[in-house]
Amino acid sequence: MPLPNNAAATVSTTDALRRAMQFSRYARRALERDPGLLSSAHIATPLTADEMRATLSATAFADEPSLWWALRKLREQVMLRVITRDLSGWADLEEVVATMTALAEVTIAVASDYLEHQLAAQYGVPLSNDCKTPQQLHVIGMGKLGGGELNVSSDIDLVLVYPEEGETNGIRALSNHEFFTQLARRLIAALDEITSEGRVFRVDLRLRPWGAEGPLVCSLEMLENYFVAHGREWERYAWIKARLLRGDRTQELAGIVQPFVFRRHLDYSAFESLRALHREVRNEVERRDIADNIKLGPGGIREIEFIVQLFQLVRGGRDTALRTPATLHVLPLLAARGLLPHDVMHELGNAYVFLRNLEHRLQYLDDQQTQKLPGDTADQALISAAMNCTDYRDLRLHLDRHRANVTRCFEGIITNVREDRRPLADLWLAAADDKKHVAMLQELGYREPHRILQRIAVSRASQRFRQMPEASLRRVQQIVPLIAEAAGRQPNPAAAFERMLDLLESISRREAYLALLLQYPHIIERSTQLVGASPWAAAYLARHPILLDELIDQRTLITPPEWQQLRERLRAELDGCAGDTDRQMDTLRHFKHSHIMRLIISDLAGELPLERLSDYLSELADAILAETLRIGWQGLRARHRDVPQFTVVAYGKLGGKELDYASDLDLIFLYDDTTPVSAENYARLAQRLNHWLTSLTPAGVLYAVDLRLRPDGASGLLVSTIDGFNDYQKKHAWVWEHQALTRARFVCGDADIGARFEQIRLEVLRQPRDLAALGAEVIAMRNRMFEAQQDADEWFDLKYSRGGLIDVEFIVQYLVLGHSHRHPELAANDGNLALLKLAARLGLICEASALTAHAAYLQLRQLQHAARLQGEKHARVTPKSVATEVAAVKKLWWEVLGGVSA
């Protein structure tokens, strides 16, 4: 194993030099040729990019040969210091690759600057088409150079581009393409040509458009056109690590590369392309008989990189943090997102460090780009000792363990659903009267198998499936039998199957989702359970099929939400797409939908009590409102202060933390700011908030919003000053507005305004009131609500019918408004159930009646919730089924308000 960090302190500089000469024939030859190349002072600290630049700056380049000489002497110094520090245990892998990356960056920059200046003196400065803007060679680092993880004897993968077509402004003018082609040839020679001092880096340009057959350089426009018309799937993997090393068009280049590499949606079709790419690598390994290659062989470096790059391609379009090019930096991000188990993350990280250290020691021997284990026993002994192993057998034991871990993880991730012959393998093609399939479906528990076969036949004959690409249709043929088997395990197989087929139809044109279902067949099982249990959940999943991704890892589905962490992650994701309003709006929607899906799953599994579900849904809305307010203000061009003196207040279901899946948000907006432009700016902010919340985007709608509870209702101003709100509530508000105030609370924004709002709320609720007049107002309001509903006599509406949920809420509101002046604790926004119990303890209502009404309210809410999960438009039941609950509510109403509304 590599020397542990604490061992480095015990290695003297003499021992460090001895180890370098012992384990690197390249170092030994260099130091024997020139002992002054290294000293104790040289090896004591890492070599920085600034030191490298200073070394080259101290050399006056008279011509290109002198440039070549200086670049190669610098590389020799860097290599010797890296080898010595690494083999002595003073440098870890991160230092080694960072130093080699810095060497490449510095030498490319210095050589490009010098050579471009020389060419410009000869032909003039290359200009844009309008002859105004000087053009510069842009050097893109690919592979390990782009990722900042370059090997000690690596080649460097480059793509060379220039911004625009045009020509130079010299007497002997060249087109920009000709100028930069000449510059590219000279740059390659300066780095790659072998002299008596060796070379700096082998340069590989085969990742450019059209590979070795393409031009050495191309314009940004040509690069973009290539990606659009000719870019191949494997090139997306290559361009993940692309990084601009020289040039000033960073944003423009990102705008070209990122849409090619990263899809806006979750791109599970990347699995198939990775399998194809991996097959090519494996075939090459077998053809060349290089299984002992620790980079390309089984369980090697490339497989770890493939794992990381796969998740980057699948999710990098939405999760910008995953675009980080360095392999070791991405692995913890994957674990933090639940995409890799933490133990697997550590196994892959440890294997990567081991394999890269071993790779370097193989290359230290003779400064050769090799990843193949030596066959010579003397070299095997050297490598083993350099890796701090007792012998070659010990080295192989460590190596084989790491490679086995990598192989297990890699194959577990990319293995496709087995295409063995399932009993229902031909179900998609079966005729409606196929006796064999009828019998098999009956055996699975389907009572009407002919109906299922007929449904399949209708789908198969539809335009949607007839026009489907052949590859997608093959996937559908594999998926349908899996759905049929999973639905057969549900209480109502036919309903579960038909809802899943509806879902399949909704995603049929999205190849990535079909690939996802085959890559993770357990998603089919989980989604079938979900849609079988709830038509509403089935419709929700069909509207937002991206949520299928949430079903991959069962652990994330049952873990209680950590709201502070989730708020921080939402903020980071929104900041990651700052300036892109469409992406930010979709990010908010994806955040909401994904957490709704997790709550639905726990809810349907019976693991989430209704009260806790409402708390979670309210927390979710609070988090979304807070971030929408923050980015809404940031996006307001005319904002007059950094932080708005503005507050969002919730009423109704959100205010009382009784939110359900489809609840509207009842909101008002308050501010306390005397700046002259404040009213106009906060009105714009309120309009912006409403727009962000209610607009329909490809990811759906965040929430329906009702703003009519603001002062003066729909005819009032969209935003109110806190003083204006205070005046309105105390002098002009109707009783029903005070009823609504019992369930209002500060949600987000300026906390001081929020505290002032709560003070006003308590003052209003605690005003003395005439109980008889109050009762009459409450009853009149209740009667108006009842008359507005179209009740069918044979059904009981759980919310609006006499003895339903509204009656309990009105009872509580009457008690709060009527008695808070004597019992201030009643004004607390603690929810209907808690306030019923409190009123009983205070002797305001009969304790027995309160308890039965409390139980009735809980049961009615449960029935209302169940009805919504079943997709029912109105939460109605037969009167007989809730007779006990209705009687309890009516009894309490009679005792509190009399029989006027009963």
N, C-alpha and C positions, 0 to 999 in steps of 0.2 A: 504493500500500500504506500501511497505518497507519505512523506514525512509529516507527522502532525505539526500543527503550528508551534507548539511549545518546544519542539525539538530544534527549531531554527536557532534559538538563543544559545544552544550548546555547540553550534558549529562555528569554528573560527574562520577568519578570512583565508588562512592557509589551507584549512580543510575544504573550504568552499572551492578554491581554485583547483585543489587536487581532485575533488569530485567532478568538476567540470572537465578536466583533462582525462579523467578515468572513463567517464561515461559518454564523452563526445569526441570522436576522432576529429571532427571538424574543428572544435575548440582547441584541441591539442595541436593540430597543424598550424592554426592561426597564431597561437601563443608561442609556439616554437619559432615561427617565422618572425614574430615581432612581440617580444615579451612585454613591451611597454603598452600594449593595447589595453590591458586591464591593470588596475591597482586596487588596493584596499579601499581607497576613497571612492573609486568608480562603482564598486559593487555594493556599497553600504546602503544606497538608496535606489529606488526605481528611477528609470530614465523617463523624463516627461517630454511631451510634445514641444514645450517651450525650449527645452535644452536641445532637442533635435534641430529645431529651427535656428537656434543660435549657432549651432555647429555649422550648418550650411551657410548662414549669413556671414560667418567669418571667412568664407572662401569666396574669392572673386572669380567668377566664371568667365574665362577669356573666350571660351568657345564651347561647343557641345561636348567634345571629349573631356574637358575639365569638369563639366556638369556631371557627366557619367561617372567620372572617377570619384567625385565628392559624394554622390548618392550611394555608391557601392561601399565606400569607406564608412559612411554612416551606418549602413546596414550591418557591416561587420562589427562595429562597436555595439550596436543594439543587440545583435544576436549573442555576442559573448556575454554581455551583462545579463540578458534574460536567461541564458543557459545556466550561468553560474548561480544566479539568485534562485532560480527554480530548483535546480538539483540540490542546493544547500537547504532548501525548505524555507528560504526567506520570502519567496514570492508564491502566492497562490495562483490558481488558474485565472482568476479575474484579472490579476496584474499582468500575467503573461499575455493574454489575448488583448488586453487594453493597450499594452506597449506595442505589440505587433500591429494593431490597428492604427495606432498613432503614427508609426513609422510609414505605413502605406499612405495615410492621409497627408503627412508632411511632404513626403517625396513626390507624390502626385501633384500637390499644390505648387511646390517649388519648381518642379520640372515644367509644369503647364505654364506657369507665369513666365518663366524664362523663354521657353520656346515660342509662346504666343507673341511675346514682345519682339523676338527675333524675326518672326514671320511678318508681323505688322510693319516692321522697319523695311521689309522688302516689298510687300504688296499693299500696304495700307491697312487701316483698321476696318474689320468687317462691320457693316451697318445694316440696319433694318431696311425694308423696302422703301420706306419714306425718307431714307438717308439721314435720319435724326438720331437713332438710338444705337450706340455701339453694342456689338454682339460679343459674347464670351462663350468659350467651350464649357459646357456643363458636364461634369463627370459624375456618373451615378455608380455608387458602390453596390454590388449585389452579393448574395451569398453571405459567407461569414464576415466579409469586409463590411457589408451593409449592416449586419447584425452586431458589429463591434466585437467580434469573437474570432479574430483571424488566427490561424495556425502559425507556428514558427517557420515552417518551410512551405507555406501555402502559396498557391497562385492567387491572383486577385481577379475576380470577375467584375468587369466594367461594362457599362453601356454609355456611349458618348453621344451627346445631343447638343444642338444649338437652338436658340429661341426661334429665329425667323430666317426666311430666305432673304436674299439681298446680295450685295457685293461689297468688296473693299473699296476704300477711297484713295488708293494709291495710283501712281502712274501706270503700273502694271497690275491692273485690277483683276481680281479673281472673284468668282461667285463665292458666296458664303460656304456652299457645300464643298467646293474645291479647297478653299482656305482651311476649313476645319478637317478635311480629309488629310491634307498634308500635315496639319498639326497632330492629328491622331497617330499617323505613322511615326512621326518623330518622338512622340510621347511613348509609344509602345517600345520603340527602339531604346530610348533612354532608360527604361525600366527593365526590359526583357533581354536585350542583347547580352551575350556572354563575353566578357573581357578577361584580362588577366586577374582582375579583382572579383570576377564572378558576375552575377546579375543582382538586381534589386528584387524584382518579383517577376515570376512568369505572369504574363497578362493573357487573360482569356476573355474574348469578346463575343463568344458564341451565344450569349443570352440576348443579343441585340435582335431587332426585328429581322425575321427571315434567317437568323442564325449565321452560319459561316458563308451563306450565299448572299447575304444582304450587305448593303454599304456599311463602311466602318462607322460613319456618323449619319445622323438623321435629324431633321427639324422636329420640334415638339408637335407640330401639326401632323407630320408623317407618323410619329409615334402613336398619336391618338387615333389616326385612321387605321393603323395596323391593329391596334387593340380591338377596335370596333369590328373590323372586317375579317381579320385573320388570327387574332389572338387565340391561342390554344389553351386547353384546360391546365396542362402541366406548367404553362408559363405563369399562371396565377400563383402557383406555389413559389416560383422563382422570384416573383416581384413582391412577395410579402416583405422581404428583407431589404428592398430597394431603399437607398438613402443617398441624398444629394451631397456629394463631397466638395464640389466646386461649382459655383454659379449662384445667381441671385433669383432664379425663378422657382423658388421652393413651393409657393402656393399654387402656381400654375401647373407645376409638375404633379403635385398631389391631386389636383383636380382632374388630371388625366389618368393617373395610375390607380387611385383608390377606387373609382367606379368599376374599373376592370377587375381588380383583385377582390374587392369586397362587395357582396350583394346587399341590398337594403333589407332583404328578408333573411331568415335563417336558411342557409344554403346546404341542405343535407345531400344534395346531389354530389357534393364534394367527396363523399365516401366512395362512390363508384369510381371517380377519377383517381382517388388515392389508390384504390385497389389496382387499377390499371397501371399506374405509375410504379407501384410496388412490384407488380408482376414483371415489369420490364427490368427493374433493378435485380430481382431474384434470378431472372433468366440470364442476365449479364454475369452475375456472380457464378452461376452454374457453368455457363459457356467458358468463362475464363478461369474456372476452378480456383476461385479466390474466397472460399468460405472463411478463411482465417483473416480476412480483411476486417478490421475492427470498425471500419466506417460503413462499408457496404454489406458486409455479411449479416447473417441472422443475429438479431439482438444488438446490432451495432449503433453507431452514432446516428446514421441516417434514419433509423426507425424511430429514435427519440425525436428527431427533428420532424419527421412525418406526423407523429402524434400531435405535437404542438401546432404545426402548421395546419393540420386538419381542423382543429378547434378554432384556429384563427380565421380560416376561410368560412367555416360554418357560421360563426358568431361575430366576426370582426366588423361586419356591416352595421350591426346595432351596438355592439360593445366596443367602443373605440380604444379602451384600455388594452384590449387583447391584440392590438396592432403593434405592440412593442416588439421590436425585431429580435431581441436577445433571448435565446432559448431558456436559460436559467431564470430570467426575469418573468417569463410567461407562466412557467409551471406553478408558482404559488398563486397566481391569479386564477388559474384553472381550478385549483383546490378550493380557493376562497369562494368560488361560484358553484361549488358542488359538482363540477364537471369531471373531476378526478378525486378519488378518495385520498385523504392526506397521506396514508401509508404508501400508496402508489406514487404520489407526487415525490415523496422522499426517496423511494426506490429509483425512480427515473432520474432525479437530481443527482443522487449518489453515483448511479451508473454513468451518467453523462460526465461528471467530474473525473471519475476513474478512467473512462475511455479516452477523454481528451488529454489527461496527463500521460496515459500510456502512448497515445498518438504522438505527443511531443517528444517523448523519450525515444521513440522509434526514429523520429526525424532528427533529433540531436546527434545521432550516431555519425551521419555523414552529410547533414544538411540536405536530405533528399525528401521529396514529397512522397511519403509512403505511409500506408496504414496497415501494412501486412506484417504479421508476426514473422520473426526471422526463423529460417530453417537451420542456420549455423548454431551449434551448441555454445560457442564462445559468445556470440551476440545474444543468445538467449540468457546466458548468465549475466551479461552486462545489463540487459534490460530489466531482469528480475531484481538485481541489486539496486538499480536506479529507481525502481518502484518500491524499494524497501521491503521486498519479499525475500524469504529465506532461499528459495531456489525457483527454477522455472515451473516446477510442479505446483508450488505454492501460488505463483503468479496465475497459472491456468485455473486453479481452483477459484481464486477471486474473480478472474475474468469470466469464467463459465457461470458463476452465480449471478453476476451482473447481467450478462447477456440473457440468461434464462428469465430473469425478472422483466427485462425489456420485451423479450419475445412474448411472454405471457400477457403483458399489458397490451402490446401492439395487436396481437391476434384477437384479444378480447374486444378491442375497440373496432377493428375494421372487419371482423368476421360478419358476413352477411347471413340473413336467415337461410337456413338450409333448404335447398330446393329438392328435398326428397319427395317421393310420391305420397302425398297425404291422401286419405280416403276420399276427401272432397276436392281433390286437386283440379278436377274438370268442372266444378260447380258453375263457374262463370259461363261456360259454353253449353250447359245442360238445357234440354228442352223442358217446357213446362210440365210435360207428362212423362218425363224420364223416370221409369220405375225404380231404377237403382238409386237415384238421388232422392226420390221420395222416401224410400225406405231408410236411407241413411239419415235424412233430416228428422224423420219420425223417431228414430233411435236416439237422436240428440235431444229430443224433447219438444220438437215443433209439432203443434196440433194440426196446423194447416200447411203442410209442406208444399202443396200445389200453389198456394198463394205466394210463398217465398220464391218459388221457381218462376212464377209469372212476373213477379216484381223484378227479378234479375233480368228476365227476357226483355221487359220494357226498357230497363236501363241500357242493356246491351244494344238495343235497336235505336237508341236516342242519338241525335246529332252530336251531342257532347262526346259520347264514347266512340262513335263511328269516325269522327274526325281526329281522334287522339293519335299521337305518334306511336309507332309500333313499340318502342321501348317502354312508354308509359302504359300501354295496354297490357304488356307482359307483366308489369308490376301489379296492375289491377287484378289480373288473373291469379296472381299469387296471394293478394291481400284478401279477396272475397272469401276463400275457404277459411282463412284465419278468423275473419269476422263471424262466419257462420258457427264455427266451433266455440268461439268466445260467447256469442249470444246464446248458444244452447245451454250455457251454464248460468244464465240469468233467470229470474222468476218468470219473466214474460219474454221468451226467446224471440217471438215474431216482432214485438215492438222494438226490442233492442236491435235486432237485425235491420229493420227498416230504417230506424233512426241512424244507424251506422252507415247504411247505404246512402242516405241523404247526405251525411257528412262526406262520404267518399265522392259523391257527385260534386259537392261544393269545392273540393280540393283537386279534382281530377285534372285540371289544367295547370296545376302547380307541381311540377315534377319533384321539387324538393320535398314536399310533404309526403308524396308516395314513397320516395326514398327513405324518409324518416320512419314510416310505418314498417318498412321491411328491415331497416337497420335495427330498430328496437321493437320487435314484435310484441313485447310486453305492454307497449303503449296501446296496442289494439285491445288487449285484455282490459286495461284500466279504463280506456275511453268507452268500451262497451258497457262496463259496469256503470259508468257515469251516466251515459245516455239512456241506459235501460232503467235507471232509477228516477230520472227527471227529464221530461220533455223540455222544460225551460233550459236546463243545463245543456241538453242536446242542441237546442237552437243557439245558445250562447257560443258553444264550441264551433258550430257551423259558421257563425258570423265572424268568429275570431280563431281560425284554425291554427294560427301561430301558437296558440296555447297548448297544442299537442306536445310541444317541446317541454312544457311544464310537467308532463307525466313521465318523463324519463326516469327521474330519481325519486323513489318513494320517500326517502329521508327528508327531502326539502318540502314534501307535501304535508307532512305531519308535524314539522317543527313549528312551535309557536312563533309568531313574528316578533322580531326584535326591532321595535319601531325606530329607535334612534339610529341604529345601523342602516335601516332601510331608508330613512330620510337622508342620511349622508350619502348613500349610494345613489339615490335619485338625484341629489344635487350634483354629484360628480358626473353622472351621465348627461345631465342637462348642460353642464358647463363644457363637457366634451364636444357638444355640437352647438356651442354658442355662435350666434349669428345666422343660424339656419333655422328659421321659424318652423318650417314644415317638420323637420326632424325633431325639434323640441316638442312640438305638439304630439307627434306620434310617440315619442319617448314617454310622455305623461300617460298616454292611453295604454301603451304596452305595460307600463308599471301597474296601472290600475287593473287591467284585464288579468295579468299574471297572478296578482294577489287575490283577485276575486275567484279565480279558478282554484287556487290552493284552499281557500275558505270553503268553496262548494264541496270539494272532495272530503274535507274533514266534517263538514255539515252532513253530507249524505251518509257518511260512515258512522254517524251518531256520536262523534267525538267532540262536538262543539255545541254547548248549550246555546239557546237562542239569545240570551242576554249577552253572553260573551261574544257571539257572532256580531251582534249589533255594535258592541264596543269596538271590535276590530274594524268593522266597516266604517265606523265613525272616525277612528284613528287614521284609516286609509284616506278618507276624504279630507281630513285635517291636513295631512302631509301633502296631498296634492294641491290643496288651496294655498298652503304656505309657499310652495315652490312656484305655483302659477303667479302669485302676487309678486314674488321676488323677480322672476324673469320678465314679468309684465312691466314692472317699473323700470328694469334695466333697458328694456326695448323702447321706452318712451323717449323720443329724441329731445323733447322740450322739458324734461324733468328739471326741476329747480333745486333739488337737493338730492344727496346720495341715498338717503334712507327716507322713505315717505312717512309722513305723520298721518297714517291711514290704517284703518282697521276693518277686518271682515268679521261680521257677527252672524251666527247661525240661529235660525228658529226651527220650529217643527221637529221632524224626525232627527235631523242632524243636531239640532240644538239640544234635544233631549237624549241624544245617543241611543236612539231606537231605530237607526237606519237599517233598511233591508237592501237586497241586491239591486232593486230597480227604483229606489227612492229618488225623488227630486231633491234638490238642495234649496231650501228657503233661506235667502241671504239678504242682508242689508250692508251698506258701506258707510262708515263714519270717518270724519277727519277732524283734526284740530290744528289748523295752520292758517296764520293771518297773512301769509305772503300773497300779494295781489293776484298772481297767476295760479294760486293753489286750487281754487274751485274748478277752473277749466282743466287743469292737469289731472286732478283726481276724478273728474267726470270721464276724461279720456281713459284713465286707468281702469275705472269701473267698466267701461264699454269693452276695453281690451280683455279684462278678466272674463266677462260674460262671453265674449267671442271665443276665447281659448277653451272655455269649458263646454260650450254648446255646439261648436262647429263640427261638421261631419268631415272627417279625413279618411284616408284609406284604412286607418286603424280604428275608425268608429268615432263615437261621441264620448266625451268624458262624463258629463252629467247634464240632465235637464235642470234648468235653474229658474226659480220663481223669485222675482224681486218685488212682488206686490205688497210685502209687509213693511216696506219703508214708509216713513211719514207721508201722509196724503195718498198712499197707495200708488196705483199706476199713473196717476196724474201728478205725483210729486217728483221732486228732483231725484236723479239716480243716486247721488251721494248727498249726505247731510253733515253739517257740522255737529260736533258733540253737544254744543250749546243749543243748537236748533232742535236736536233730538230730545234733549232734556225738556225744553219748553213744550214741544209737541206732546210728549208723553204725559206731562203734568197738567196741561191745559186743554188739549184738543183731541186726545186719543179716545176712541170708542172703547167700551168694555171688552169687546172681542179682541181688540188689540192688546189690552192688558192680559187677557187670557193667553194670548200667544206669547206674551213676554215671560210667562211662567216657565217656558221651555226655551229660552234664548241664552246664548253664551258667546263669549269672545272666542274666536278660532285662531286668528293669526294677524300679524301686522304689529302696530305700535302697542306695546304692552301697557303703557301709561293710559292710552285712550281706552284700551280694553278694561283696565281697572276702573276708569271713570264710568264706562258703560255699566259695569256690574254695580257700581254704587247707585247710579240712576235707577237701574232695574229694581234693586232692593227698596229704594225709597218709594218708587211707584207702587210696588206690590204691597208694601207695608202701610199704605194710606188707610185710614179708617173708612169703612164703607157701610152704607145701610144694607143690611142683609136681605131685607125683603125686596128692595129695588134691584140689588145685585142678582138675587135668585130669579126675578122676573126677566132680567136681561139675558141671563144664561139660558133659561128655558126658551125664551123667544128665539135666540140664536140656534138652539138645538132643533127647534121646530122648523126653522127655515132650512136647515141642512137636511132634515128628514124629508121635507116636501120636495126638495130639489132632486132626490134620488128616485129612480124608476124601479121600485121594488116589485118583484113578482111575488104574489101571495104565497106560492108554494116553496119559496126559497127564503133563507135567512141570510142577509148580508152581514158578514162578521164585523164589518166596520160601521156601517151606517144604520142598520136596523135597530129598533128599540131593544135595549138590553145588550147592545154590542159594545165594541171598543170605544167608540166616541162617547158613549154615556159615561164610562169610567173616567175618561180624560176630562170631561166637563165637570164631573163630581170633584175631582182633584183640583181643577182650576178654581171652582167655586170656593173650596175650602182654603186654598192659598190666598185668594183675593179677599175673602171674607174674614179671615182670622189671623193673617200675618202681623197685623198691627199689635195683637196681643201675644202672638207666638211667632217671633221673628224667624225661628228656625224653619218654619214652613216655606219661607221664600227661597230656600236653597233649591237649586236645580238638580235634585237627586233622583228624578224619575218617578213615574206614576206609582209603581209598586212600593218604593220606599216611603213615599209621601202618604200613601194609604195607611201603612203601618204606623207612621208617626202621628197621623191624625187620630188614630185609635188610642195610642199611648197618651195623647193629650186630652182624651175624653171628648173629642169633638164628634166622634161617630162610634157606634157599637162595635166592640172588638170582634165579636163573632161575625157580624155582617162584613166588616172590613176583611177578615181572613177569607171568607167565602168569595167575596168579590175579587180579592187578590188572586185566589186560585183560578177563578173564572177568567180574569184578564189574561193570565198566563196561558191558559188552555186556548182561549180564542186567538191569541197571537200565534200560538203553535199551529192551529188549524189554518190561519191566514197564511202563514209561512209555507206550510205544506201545500196549500192550494196554488201558491205562486210557483213553487218548484215543479208542480205538475202542469205548469203553463196555462192555468186558467185565467181568463181575463178578469173575471170578478170572483172575489173570495166569498163564495156562497155555499151554504150547506142546507140540509133539511132542518126545519125547526126542531124536529124531534131529537136530532142528534146532539143539540146543544141546549136542550130544555133546562137542564140543571144550572148551567152557567148563566143563561139568560135570566132565570128566576133570581139568582143571586145578585146580578147587577140591578135588576129592576127593584129588588127589595132595598138595596142601598140607596138607589135614586129616590125612592119614596121616603126613606128615613131622612135624607139630607135635603131634598128639594121639593118634596111633595109629589103628588100624582099627576101633575099637570101634563107631563110629556109621556107618561107611561102608556 
